[in-house]
Every structure is written in structure tokens, then in C-alpha cells.
């Protein structure tokens, strides 16, 4: 369920009861973005793209940021490349770039705040 003040209708993924899980860190990151005065649109799009990634991770049994390696991100990048929308078309390179950019910013935040090693 989207948080108050957002227009997203997509489901929020992840287990918020796991304080060390991806979903809990997503919430911390979105709060940090709000404190840093990021626009609502930026927060909404990053939340959506991080949710896509968390869903993909959950399907593979990955729930903790410490389980995400460079190889996992590369697998996700391949997944995005091969992904097909409902109409059969691939994601544009811009869409792929946007989704990966949101993850890059999220993991940079995790690293900078010592939630992950790198």
C-alpha cells in the first residue's frame, strides 16, 4: 500500500517486519530522500523501481542487502534487457537505465550510511 501523499497504486514489496531486510532499508532511504528535499516525483519513481527490484529478489529468495552482490545486479540487468512488457515490446534502454540508476542511488545510500560494505 502506498504511503500517504503518494499516487502510486503498485504494491510495496518486502517484509517491513524484518528490520534488516530490503524493504526496511527502502523505507529509510525514502525518508532520507524526503529529509534531503527530493521531489515527490523522484521519491515515487525510485520507490517504484526499488519495489520492482525487491520483487525480483524475493522471487529468488534474496531479502537482505548483504545478499546482493555485483553478480546479482548483473543478473537483474540481464533480466531487464530480456524483459517484455504486456504488449511484447522490450523495455527501452532509457527505462532500463532509470531502473538501474535508482538501484545505484539506493545502494550508494546504503554504503554511505554503513548499512552495507560497498
C-alpha positions in Angstrom: 0.0 0.0 0.0 1.5 3.4 -0.9 2.3 5.8 1.9 0.2 8.8 2.5 0.8 11.5 -0.1 1.9 9.3 -3.0 0.0 8.5 -6.1 1.4 5.0 -6.7 -1.0 2.2 -6.9 1.6 -0.6 -7.1 2.1 -2.9 -4.2 5.0 -2.2 -1.9 7.2 -5.3 -1.7 9.3 -6.7 1.1 8.8 -7.6 4.7 8.7 -4.5 6.8 8.9 -6.5 10.0 12.5 -7.6 9.0 14.4 -4.5 10.2 17.5 -5.7 8.2 15.5 -6.5 5.1 15.5 -4.7 1.8 12.0 -3.2 2.5 13.0 -1.7 5.8 16.1 -0.1 4.1 13.9 1.1 1.3 11.7 3.0 3.8 14.8 4.5 5.5 16.1 5.6 2.1 12.8 7.2 1.1 12.6 9.0 4.4 16.2 10.2 3.9 15.2 11.5 0.4 12.3 13.4 2.0 14.7 15.0 4.6 17.0 16.0 1.7 14.1 17.6 -0.1 13.9 15.4 -3.1 10.8 16.0 -5.2 7.8 13.8 -4.7 8.1 12.6 -8.2 11.7 11.5 -7.6 10.8 9.6 -4.4 7.8 7.9 -6.2 9.8 6.7 -9.2 12.7 5.4 -7.0 10.2 3.7 -4.7 8.6 2.0 -7.8 11.9 0.9 -9.3 13.2 -0.4 -5.9 10.0 -2.2 -5.5 10.5 -3.9 -8.8 13.9 -5.0 -7.7 12.7 -6.2 -4.3 10.0 -8.3 -6.0 12.6 -9.8 -8.3 14.8 -10.5 -5.3 12.0 -12.1 -3.3 11.3 -14.5 -6.2 14.9 -15.6 -5.8 14.9 -15.9 -2.0 17.0 -12.7 -1.6 15.8 -10.5 1.3 18.9 -8.8 2.8 21.1 -6.1 1.3 24.1 -8.2 2.3 23.0 -10.9 -0.1 23.1 -8.5 -3.1 26.4 -8.8 -5.0 27.7 -7.3 -8.2 26.7 -10.6 -9.9 23.2 -10.3 -8.6 22.9 -6.8 -10.0 24.3 -8.0 -13.3 21.7 -10.8 -13.4 19.0 -8.2 -12.8 20.4 -6.1 -15.6 20.2 -9.1 -18.0 16.6 -9.7 -16.7 15.7 -6.1 -17.6 17.3 -6.5 -21.1 15.2 -9.6 -21.8 12.0 -8.4 -20.0 9.0 -7.9 -22.2 6.0 -5.7 -21.5 2.5 -7.0 -21.8 2.4 -5.8 -25.4 5.5 -7.9 -26.2 7.9 -5.0 -26.6 11.1 -4.8 -24.6 11.8 -2.1 -22.1 13.5 0.9 -23.7 17.2 1.4 -22.8 16.1 4.6 -21.0 13.7 2.6 -18.9 16.4 0.0 -18.1 18.8 2.9 -17.3 16.3 4.5 -15.0 15.6 1.3 -13.1 19.3 0.6 -12.6 20.0 4.2 -11.7 17.5 4.0 -8.9 19.3 0.9 -7.6 22.7 2.6 -7.9 21.4 5.5 -5.8 19.8 3.2 -3.2 23.0 1.1 -2.8 25.1 4.2 -2.7 22.9 5.4 0.2 23.3 2.0 2.0 27.0 2.1 1.6 27.4 5.7 2.7 25.4 5.1 5.8 27.3 1.9 6.6 24.4 -0.4 6.1 26.4 -2.4 3.6 30.2 -2.7 3.0 30.1 -1.5 -0.6 
